[in-house]
Amino acid sequence: MSTYKEFLIERNQIDSLIKKGYKIKNVRETLDGAYVDFENHEEEEQYVTLHIMNADTRKYFGLLIINQLGINL
């Protein structure tokens, strides 16, 4: 799979959770990628963890964290 297709898949997974009202709660960086924990107390599945391996997707969720914190760049 191409790097761009991998990015699109991971980005769509993140966007889907954000649209459902999930917020990024925690990020664990490892040599195998990043594990991003999402939380939404209004959903049946309150906690979801995504394993993000693509570097561009890591930049993308970093921007989402900045926006979530209300920091304007």
MODELLER restraints for C-alpha pairs under 7 A, 6 or more apart:
rsr = mdl.restraints
at = mdl.atoms
rsr.add(forms.Gaussian(group=physical.xy_distance, feature=features.Distance(at['CA:6:A'], at['CA:54:A']), mean=6.77, stdev=0.5))
rsr.add(forms.Gaussian(group=physical.xy_distance, feature=features.Distance(at['CA:7:A'], at['CA:54:A']), mean=5.96, stdev=0.5))
rsr.add(forms.Gaussian(group=physical.xy_distance, feature=features.Distance(at['CA:7:A'], at['CA:56:A']), mean=6.48, stdev=0.5))
rsr.add(forms.Gaussian(group=physical.xy_distance, feature=features.Distance(at['CA:7:A'], at['CA:57:A']), mean=5.67, stdev=0.5))
rsr.add(forms.Gaussian(group=physical.xy_distance, feature=features.Distance(at['CA:10:A'], at['CA:52:A']), mean=6.71, stdev=0.5))
rsr.add(forms.Gaussian(group=physical.xy_distance, feature=features.Distance(at['CA:10:A'], at['CA:57:A']), mean=6.58, stdev=0.5))
rsr.add(forms.Gaussian(group=physical.xy_distance, feature=features.Distance(at['CA:11:A'], at['CA:57:A']), mean=6.13, stdev=0.5))
rsr.add(forms.Gaussian(group=physical.xy_distance, feature=features.Distance(at['CA:21:A'], at['CA:40:A']), mean=6.35, stdev=0.5))
rsr.add(forms.Gaussian(group=physical.xy_distance, feature=features.Distance(at['CA:22:A'], at['CA:38:A']), mean=5.76, stdev=0.5))
rsr.add(forms.Gaussian(group=physical.xy_distance, feature=features.Distance(at['CA:22:A'], at['CA:39:A']), mean=5.24, stdev=0.5))
rsr.add(forms.Gaussian(group=physical.xy_distance, feature=features.Distance(at['CA:22:A'], at['CA:40:A']), mean=4.69, stdev=0.5))
rsr.add(forms.Gaussian(group=physical.xy_distance, feature=features.Distance(at['CA:23:A'], at['CA:38:A']), mean=5.35, stdev=0.5))
rsr.add(forms.Gaussian(group=physical.xy_distance, feature=features.Distance(at['CA:23:A'], at['CA:39:A']), mean=5.40, stdev=0.5))
rsr.add(forms.Gaussian(group=physical.xy_distance, feature=features.Distance(at['CA:23:A'], at['CA:40:A']), mean=6.56, stdev=0.5))
rsr.add(forms.Gaussian(group=physical.xy_distance, feature=features.Distance(at['CA:24:A'], at['CA:36:A']), mean=6.96, stdev=0.5))
rsr.add(forms.Gaussian(group=physical.xy_distance, feature=features.Distance(at['CA:24:A'], at['CA:37:A']), mean=5.93, stdev=0.5))
rsr.add(forms.Gaussian(group=physical.xy_distance, feature=features.Distance(at['CA:24:A'], at['CA:38:A']), mean=4.52, stdev=0.5))
rsr.add(forms.Gaussian(group=physical.xy_distance, feature=features.Distance(at['CA:24:A'], at['CA:39:A']), mean=6.47, stdev=0.5))
rsr.add(forms.Gaussian(group=physical.xy_distance, feature=features.Distance(at['CA:24:A'], at['CA:65:A']), mean=6.85, stdev=0.5))
rsr.add(forms.Gaussian(group=physical.xy_distance, feature=features.Distance(at['CA:25:A'], at['CA:37:A']), mean=5.51, stdev=0.5))
rsr.add(forms.Gaussian(group=physical.xy_distance, feature=features.Distance(at['CA:25:A'], at['CA:38:A']), mean=5.37, stdev=0.5))
rsr.add(forms.Gaussian(group=physical.xy_distance, feature=features.Distance(at['CA:25:A'], at['CA:39:A']), mean=6.10, stdev=0.5))
rsr.add(forms.Gaussian(group=physical.xy_distance, feature=features.Distance(at['CA:26:A'], at['CA:36:A']), mean=5.95, stdev=0.5))
rsr.add(forms.Gaussian(group=physical.xy_distance, feature=features.Distance(at['CA:26:A'], at['CA:37:A']), mean=5.03, stdev=0.5))
rsr.add(forms.Gaussian(group=physical.xy_distance, feature=features.Distance(at['CA:27:A'], at['CA:34:A']), mean=6.61, stdev=0.5))
rsr.add(forms.Gaussian(group=physical.xy_distance, feature=features.Distance(at['CA:27:A'], at['CA:35:A']), mean=5.66, stdev=0.5))
rsr.add(forms.Gaussian(group=physical.xy_distance, feature=features.Distance(at['CA:27:A'], at['CA:36:A']), mean=4.58, stdev=0.5))
rsr.add(forms.Gaussian(group=physical.xy_distance, feature=features.Distance(at['CA:27:A'], at['CA:37:A']), mean=6.22, stdev=0.5))
rsr.add(forms.Gaussian(group=physical.xy_distance, feature=features.Distance(at['CA:28:A'], at['CA:34:A']), mean=5.55, stdev=0.5))
rsr.add(forms.Gaussian(group=physical.xy_distance, feature=features.Distance(at['CA:28:A'], at['CA:35:A']), mean=5.06, stdev=0.5))
rsr.add(forms.Gaussian(group=physical.xy_distance, feature=features.Distance(at['CA:28:A'], at['CA:36:A']), mean=6.55, stdev=0.5))
rsr.add(forms.Gaussian(group=physical.xy_distance, feature=features.Distance(at['CA:29:A'], at['CA:35:A']), mean=6.42, stdev=0.5))
rsr.add(forms.Gaussian(group=physical.xy_distance, feature=features.Distance(at['CA:32:A'], at['CA:53:A']), mean=6.86, stdev=0.5))
rsr.add(forms.Gaussian(group=physical.xy_distance, feature=features.Distance(at['CA:33:A'], at['CA:51:A']), mean=6.73, stdev=0.5))
rsr.add(forms.Gaussian(group=physical.xy_distance, feature=features.Distance(at['CA:33:A'], at['CA:52:A']), mean=5.61, stdev=0.5))
rsr.add(forms.Gaussian(group=physical.xy_distance, feature=features.Distance(at['CA:33:A'], at['CA:53:A']), mean=4.47, stdev=0.5))
rsr.add(forms.Gaussian(group=physical.xy_distance, feature=features.Distance(at['CA:34:A'], at['CA:51:A']), mean=5.79, stdev=0.5))
rsr.add(forms.Gaussian(group=physical.xy_distance, feature=features.Distance(at['CA:34:A'], at['CA:52:A']), mean=5.05, stdev=0.5))
rsr.add(forms.Gaussian(group=physical.xy_distance, feature=features.Distance(at['CA:34:A'], at['CA:53:A']), mean=6.39, stdev=0.5))
rsr.add(forms.Gaussian(group=physical.xy_distance, feature=features.Distance(at['CA:35:A'], at['CA:49:A']), mean=6.39, stdev=0.5))
rsr.add(forms.Gaussian(group=physical.xy_distance, feature=features.Distance(at['CA:35:A'], at['CA:50:A']), mean=5.65, stdev=0.5))
rsr.add(forms.Gaussian(group=physical.xy_distance, feature=features.Distance(at['CA:35:A'], at['CA:51:A']), mean=4.62, stdev=0.5))
rsr.add(forms.Gaussian(group=physical.xy_distance, feature=features.Distance(at['CA:35:A'], at['CA:52:A']), mean=6.15, stdev=0.5))
rsr.add(forms.Gaussian(group=physical.xy_distance, feature=features.Distance(at['CA:36:A'], at['CA:49:A']), mean=5.43, stdev=0.5))
rsr.add(forms.Gaussian(group=physical.xy_distance, feature=features.Distance(at['CA:36:A'], at['CA:50:A']), mean=5.26, stdev=0.5))
rsr.add(forms.Gaussian(group=physical.xy_distance, feature=features.Distance(at['CA:36:A'], at['CA:51:A']), mean=6.50, stdev=0.5))
rsr.add(forms.Gaussian(group=physical.xy_distance, feature=features.Distance(at['CA:37:A'], at['CA:47:A']), mean=6.93, stdev=0.5))
rsr.add(forms.Gaussian(group=physical.xy_distance, feature=features.Distance(at['CA:37:A'], at['CA:48:A']), mean=5.81, stdev=0.5))
rsr.add(forms.Gaussian(group=physical.xy_distance, feature=features.Distance(at['CA:37:A'], at['CA:49:A']), mean=4.40, stdev=0.5))
rsr.add(forms.Gaussian(group=physical.xy_distance, feature=features.Distance(at['CA:37:A'], at['CA:50:A']), mean=6.64, stdev=0.5))
rsr.add(forms.Gaussian(group=physical.xy_distance, feature=features.Distance(at['CA:38:A'], at['CA:47:A']), mean=5.66, stdev=0.5))
rsr.add(forms.Gaussian(group=physical.xy_distance, feature=features.Distance(at['CA:38:A'], at['CA:48:A']), mean=5.12, stdev=0.5))
rsr.add(forms.Gaussian(group=physical.xy_distance, feature=features.Distance(at['CA:38:A'], at['CA:49:A']), mean=6.09, stdev=0.5))
rsr.add(forms.Gaussian(group=physical.xy_distance, feature=features.Distance(at['CA:39:A'], at['CA:46:A']), mean=5.55, stdev=0.5))
rsr.add(forms.Gaussian(group=physical.xy_distance, feature=features.Distance(at['CA:39:A'], at['CA:47:A']), mean=4.74, stdev=0.5))
rsr.add(forms.Gaussian(group=physical.xy_distance, feature=features.Distance(at['CA:39:A'], at['CA:48:A']), mean=6.59, stdev=0.5))
rsr.add(forms.Gaussian(group=physical.xy_distance, feature=features.Distance(at['CA:40:A'], at['CA:46:A']), mean=4.92, stdev=0.5))
rsr.add(forms.Gaussian(group=physical.xy_distance, feature=features.Distance(at['CA:40:A'], at['CA:47:A']), mean=6.62, stdev=0.5))
rsr.add(forms.Gaussian(group=physical.xy_distance, feature=features.Distance(at['CA:52:A'], at['CA:58:A']), mean=6.83, stdev=0.5))
